[in-house]
Amino acid sequence: MKIAIISLTERGRQYSAALGSVLARHAVQRYCFASHTDDPAISFSSLSALTADLFRQYDALIFLCACGIAVRMIAPHLRSKVTDPAVFAADDSGQFVIPLVSGHLGGANALAKEIAALTGAQAVITTATDAGGAFSPDCFAMQNDLLIGDMQAAKAIAAAVLDGETIGFHSDYPFDTLPPELSDRPDLRIGIAVSADESCKPFPVTLQLTPRNLIAGIGCKRGTDSGTIANAVKHACNAAGVSDDRIHAVATVDRKADEAGLLQFCAERKLSLHTYSAEELMRVQGDFSSSAFVMQTVGADNICERSAVLCSGGMLILRKTAANGVTVAIAEKPVHLTFERKNDPCSMLSDSDAETVKA
């Protein structure tokens, strides 16, 4: 995650430095009030101006101050739990860390547990499904990389779970054993449908969740800008009859690992970029388009189709398309849904970090 840590006091500055150190696996930037700062941190003089500047730039904001201050700072910028970053308040002595918004979809609850495990602070989790250990549609969607089609339906599902109502479940994809709150009975009032078909609404009140499981294989001329790449991907998705919101990652040849336009496109869409050598691409089995020019230039006869299939582990749903010097192919990654509830704070850490905490 891209995390901003914001401190106001001298004690907060010291804690922010310690917190930044233990969160080293994330991309952390510290911001300290001008009268209590240090060289690695960026100093500021107006907390409201800083918050306005950072709110859409970071995945998470950690305010080392009173909850009331943090709430007043973020209030003008809140839009939706789908788009708002995770926001925390933590006291500057490191006793408590409190997720304020985007607990599930933004990952605030999970990150709070990670901070607690690494620092000894207490994570104060107040979302009802977490506090009661119940099924959460938000968490299920996040864990399985599913797009939420209707936030009102998601809220209705969460409320029904807390009321003890059985929730229906339909899926076009294989899944693990259902938790006790869910049932595959078709006669229930409210339920979840995991499907790429927008018309799939098997319950009177249906929350549709769509897998974000598409890989865009991309090839492009050197110097192609991000807007041209974005337009080519949009055009390819339209041709395939899928939403570009379902793109999970981008794949290409390793010679494009430093391509500025491609890197900017991935950064803007928060997509990971996977690169492969020509030898790796040529070992991929399948029926692919072939270009003698690309073979001579790169060492592989096709970049977009082969890289999409290799990255996805699945099948092409759209063969190579070409526009304005950009080639795009789309492959679908297999989906298997899990309902595992990650209550152990160490489940959010790497194996080595977890062992350090437990020791």
N, C-alpha and C positions, 0 to 999 in steps of 0.2 A: 504493500500500500504506500501511497504518497502521503506522508503525514507532516503536519505543521504543529509544533509545540510552542505555545505562546505563554510567556511568563511576565509578571509585573513587578515582583519583589526580588530582593537579593537571595532569599531562601528559594524562591521559585526558580531563579537563574541556576542555582546549584542543582536543584532537582531536575530541571530540564536537561542539563548536561548529562546527569546520570541516566535519565530516561532515554535520551537520544542514544546513549551507548548500548543499553540493553535491547533497544529496538533496532539494532544495526542491520537486521535482515530486511528491514523496510527502507524506503527512501525518506529520510527524516531531515527536515529543516527546522532549526530553532529560531524563534523570534523573541527578543528580550526588550523590555521597556528601556528607553535610552539611559536612564540613571542607574540601571542594573543590568549591564550587558557585558559581553566578552567578544573576543575576536572571531571565533567561528560562527557566532550568532549574527543575525541581522537585527539591527536596532530599529525601534519605532517610537513615535511620540503620541500617536493617536490610535487607540485601540479600535474605535469604530471604523476609522478609515482603513486600518489594516484588515479587519474582518471583512469589509466589503471587497477588498482586493483579493483576499485569499479564498473566499467561500466557494468559488467555482473552480479554483485551481487545484485543490487537494481532495484526496479521498477521505481524509480524516483531519479534524482540528481538535487539538487537546489544549484546553484553557486551564492554566494552573492558577485558579482563582475561585471565588465564590460562585455557586450555581447561578445566583441572580444576575451577576455581571455577565456571565456567558450567555444566559438567556436573552438579556437585553441586547447584546451585541448581534446575535444571530437572527433575532425576531424579524427584522425587515427583509431578510434574504431567504426565508423559508418558502419553499414552493411545493415540494412533493416528496414523500418518502422514497419514491422511485429515483429521484434525481439529487436530493440533498445529500451532502457528505455526512459521514459519521461525525458527531460532535460530542465531546466529553467535557466535564468539569472535574478537576482533581484538586484537592487541597495541596498547597505548596510544601507540606511536610511529608507527603507521600502516603497518607493513611487510607484514603479512599479514592476510587476512580468511578465516575458516575456517567454512564451513557445518557445523553439527553435526547438525541434524535437519530433516526436511521439505525435502530438497534439490530434489525434483522437484515434487510436488503443492503444497507450500507456497511454491515459488519461491525457495528459499534459494540454490541454485546460480546461478540467473539474476541474483538481486540481488547476489550476491558478485562476479560478473563486472562488473556495472554499477558497483559501488563501486570495483573495481580499475581500471576504465577511467577513472573520474572522479578518482581520487586517486593513482594510480600504485602502489597496493598490489598484492600478489600474491594472487590468489584460489587457495586450496588446495582443489581439488575432488577428493574421494576416492571418490565413487560409481563403481562399476565400469563401467557403461555409458557414463558421461560420459568417464571416463579413457581408455577404449578406443574411443570414437567409435561405439559400437554403438547399435542401435535400443533405445529404452527405452519400455515400455508406459506408464509414468507420464508421461513427457514428451509422448508422443503424445496421451494423454488430456487433459493440461493444455492443450496447444497448440490442441486442437480442441474444448475445453469439453465433454468426455465424462465421464459418471459411471462410476466403476469399480464393477462389481457384486460382485466377489469379490477381496479383496486377496490371498488365498492363491493364486488363479489368476494374479494379476498377478506375484507373486513367482516362480511356476513358469515363467511366460513369460520373465521376466528371466534366470532361471537357465538356461533352455534356450538363449536367445540367446548367453549367455556360453560355453555348451558347444558352440556351433556347430550346434545343431539348427535345421532350417528350421521356421519358424512359419507356420501356416496363417492365411489372412485372408479373412473374409467380411464384406461390407458391404451394407446395404440403401440406401446413399447413394453418390453418385459420389465418386471419389477419384483422387488423382494416381498417378503411376507408383509401384509398390511398391518399397521398398528391398530390397537383396539378402537380408536376413534373412527376408523374408516371401514367401509364395507363395499363389496362389489355388487350389492343388490341394486337393481335398476329402478326400484320403485320409491326411492327416497326423495325428499323435498329439495335437498340441497347437496351439491357435490362438486367434485373436481374432475375435469377431463384433460388429460395430457395428450395433445394431438396437434399436428401441423395443419389440420383442416379447420378453418375458422367456423364452419357450420356445425361442428361437433358440439352439440349442447344436449346431452342425454338427461339432464335434470332440470326441473322447473327453474331453479336457481343454479347456474353452472359457472364455476370459475375455470376458465380455460387457461392452461399453461402450455406454452409452445417451446419445444427444445431449441436452445441456441447451440446448434450442433453442426453448423456448416463451416467448411474450410474453403477460403478463397485462395486458389493458386494463382499467383500473379507474376507476369513477366512484363518488363517495360524497358523502353529506351533510356539510356543514361540521361539524367537531368529532367525527367518527367516530373511535373509538379503534383502535389497531393490532390489538388482539385480535379485534375485530369484523371488521376487514378480513382478517386471517389466516384466520378461520373461513370467510368468504365465498369466499376463494381456494381453500381446501381443499375446500369443497363443490363449487366449479366444476370443480376437477381430478377429483374423484370422478365427477362427472357426465360428464366427457369421457373417463373411463377412463385417466387418466394420473397419474403421480406428481407431486406439487407440487415435488419435488426437481428436476424438469426445467425449472422456471421460470428463465429467463435474465435477464429484465428486466421492469420495469413501465412502462406507458405511460398517459398521461392528458392532460387538457387543461391549458393553461398556468395557468389560474386555480387549479389545485390544487397548484401548485409549492411552496407554503408550508404545505400541509395537514399538521399535526403528526402525526396518526395514520398517514398514508400514508408520511411520511418515516421514522417510527419503524419501521414494518413493513419498509421497504426496508433500513434500517440493520440490523435484527435478522437479516434473511435475506441480507445483503450483496448486495443487488440494486441495479442502477442504475435511476434514475427518469428517464424521457424524457417531456418535455412538449411539446405542440403547440398552436398557436393554433387558434381555431375555424375560421378561414379555411383553414388547412392541413388540418384534419380533413374539412371539407366538400369538399375537392378529391379526396379518396380515392375511387377508383372501386370499385363493388361493390354488392351487394344487402344493405343494412343495415336493422336495425330503426329506426323513426323515432318520436320523441316530440316533440309540439308544445310541451310544457312545457319540456323540456330545450332545445329550439331557442330558445324565448323567453328562457330564463334565461341560457344560455351562448353562444348563437349558432351552435351545431351541434346537429343532431337526434339524435346518438348519440355518446357519448364512448368507451365501452369497446370497442365493435366497431371503430370507425374508427381509434382510436389503436393498438389491437393490430395491425391490418393494416398501418398506416403504419409502425410501428416494426419489424415483422418482415420486411416485404417479401415476405410469404408469404400463406397462406390461413387463414381461420378454421377451427378444429376444434371450437369451441364458441361458439355465439351467446350473446347477452346472457342472463345469469342475474341474479336480484335477490334479496337477502336482507338484512333489517335495515338498509336504507338504503344498501347497497353493490351496485353492478352490476359484474359481471365477465364478460369475454369472453376467449377464449384463441385465439391464432394461432400457427402453426408457422413458424419461420424456416427457409429452405432451408439444407441442409447440404452442404458440399463439403470432404472430408477432405484434409489435407495432411500430408506426411511430412518437410517441410523441417526440417533440423537447424540450429538457431540457435547455431552455435559461436562466431560473432563477438560479442565482448562488446558492441560498439556496436549490435548488433541489439536490445538491450534499451533503448536510449536513444531520445529524440526525435531528429529529424533535426538540429536545431540543437545539441543536446548532443553528438551524434556528431561533428559537424564541429568543435566546440570541442576535443574529445578528440584527434581525428586531427591537428588543427593543432598 
